[in-house]
């Protein structure tokens, strides 16, 4: 009898925990869908010859992002960082800089952001873009034969790679 009661209590406890987890996730809803594209402007210069891994790279949203019953306003700040730099050397003639987004500020909230840069406006230097194989949400800029310089005010096109959810 004791084992039966104990087993029943354990089953009830496991059911309660799993039900609680399901109800928490059921309350989450997609507000901004993956593949949503938006325009951003660089808020600080990036120069592969001077910057280091971990340096902040911030952007400003050029247009509102409209989602399911919500929006992120034009002018909102997007916080990112340099995740990796490969500088030109005698053994390597290509500079690479990997930039990752961390958060977008929406009012007083910081929303985690996983997105990649898909285009550079006026890309006269022919800087190549690729999704980072190492850093989720990272974009690797590469340029053969010289350092990468991205001036403040440079405009990029970005795309969400993961849904932004909320309650």
Number of C-alpha atoms within 10 A of each C-alpha: 6 7 8 9 10 11 12 12 12 12 11 11 12 12 12 12 10 10 11 12 11 11 10 10 11 10 10 12 13 14 17 21 17 15 14 16 17 18 21 25 21 20 19 15 16 22 14 21 15 9 15 17 15 13 14 19 20 22 25 20 22 18 14 14 17 15 14 10 7 10 13 17 16 14 16 19 22 24 20 20 18 22 21 20 20 18 17 19 10 5 6 11 15 16 22 22 25 23 28 25 25 19 17 22 18 15 10 6 9 14 15 15 21 20 24 26 25 16 17 19 11 10 12 7 11 11 17 15 19 15 18 18 10 12 14 14 23 26 25 26 19 21 19 16 12 15 20 22 15 15 14 14 14 17 22 20 16 19 19 19 17 17 17 18 14 12 10
